[in-house]
Amino acid sequence: MSTYPNAPGHRKVETSKAAANALAPKLGRLQRMAEAAIRAAGSSGLTADELAARLEMDRWSIQPRTSELKCKGLIRDSGKRRPNCTGKAAIVWVAA
């Protein structure tokens, strides 16, 4: 059985576990898509909102992939910040 970050995380409640189990078969593909988009952005990087827009996906589906990729050492926090859709500062992710 895989564990985080090679398996989706959950909050140890029934609905969260069910969502993680439903996502598990797609996780590797989503992580590869997110990593490729961030890598393609080069030194400009991408925020989670920008990543979701680039992949034409819902932010809530793709943002957790950034935490997984960071944990795997494939992306890193650039130290830059750009506003997200709410106007708050968001991490700009770049390839490691």
GIJOBEL-V585953 format. One record per residue. N is the residue number from 1. RES is the residue in one small letter. PHI is phi as a letter, one per 40 degrees, with the letter a starting at -180 (* if undefined). NEAR is the number of other C-alpha atoms within 12 Angstrom. D_FIRST is the distance of its C-alpha to the first C-alpha in Angstrom with 1 decimal. Layout:
[[N RES PHI NEAR D_FIRST] [N RES PHI NEAR D_FIRST]]
This chain:
[[1 m * 8 0.0] [2 s c 14 3.8] [3 t b 16 6.7] [4 y d 21 10.3] [5 p c 24 12.1] [6 n c 26 9.7] [7 a b 29 8.6] [8 p c 35 11.7] [9 g c 25 13.0] [10 h a 21 14.7] [11 r c 12 17.4] [12 k f 13 16.0] [13 v b 11 18.5] [14 e d 11 18.2] [15 t c 12 19.5] [16 s c 15 17.4] [17 k c 17 14.1] [18 a c 16 15.6] [19 a c 22 16.6] [20 a c 27 13.2] [21 n c 21 11.7] [22 a c 17 14.9] [23 l c 24 14.6] [24 a d 25 11.1] [25 p c 16 12.7] [26 k c 20 15.5] [27 l d 30 14.0] [28 g d 22 14.6] [29 r c 16 18.0] [30 l c 30 19.0] [31 q c 35 18.2] [32 r c 24 20.2] [33 m c 24 23.0] [34 a c 43 23.3] [35 e c 38 23.3] [36 a c 27 25.9] [37 a c 32 28.1] [38 i c 38 28.1] [39 r c 23 29.0] [40 a c 20 31.7] [41 a c 21 33.2] [42 g g 18 34.0] [43 s c 20 35.6] [44 s c 23 36.3] [45 g g 33 32.6] [46 l a 39 31.4] [47 t c 37 30.8] [48 a c 38 28.0] [49 d c 34 30.8] [50 e c 30 32.1] [51 l c 39 28.8] [52 a c 28 28.3] [53 a c 21 31.9] [54 r c 23 31.5] [55 l c 25 28.6] [56 e f 17 30.3] [57 m b 18 27.4] [58 d c 18 27.3] [59 r d 22 26.9] [60 w c 16 24.4] [61 s c 27 22.0] [62 i b 36 22.5] [63 q d 32 23.3] [64 p c 29 19.8] [65 r c 42 19.0] [66 t c 42 21.6] [67 s c 28 19.9] [68 e c 28 16.7] [69 l c 35 19.0] [70 k c 27 21.0] [71 c c 20 18.1] [72 k c 21 17.4] [73 g g 17 21.1] [74 l c 24 22.0] [75 i b 33 24.4] [76 r a 27 26.6] [77 d c 27 29.1] [78 s c 22 32.4] [79 g g 17 34.4] [80 k c 18 36.1] [81 r b 20 36.1] [82 r b 22 37.2] [83 p c 17 37.7] [84 n c 21 35.1] [85 c c 15 36.1] [86 t c 9 37.2] [87 g g 10 39.2] [88 k c 12 37.1] [89 a c 16 36.2] [90 a b 24 32.8] [91 i c 28 31.0] [92 v b 30 31.8] [93 w c 40 28.8] [94 v b 33 29.5] [95 a c 27 27.7] [96 a c 20 27.1]]
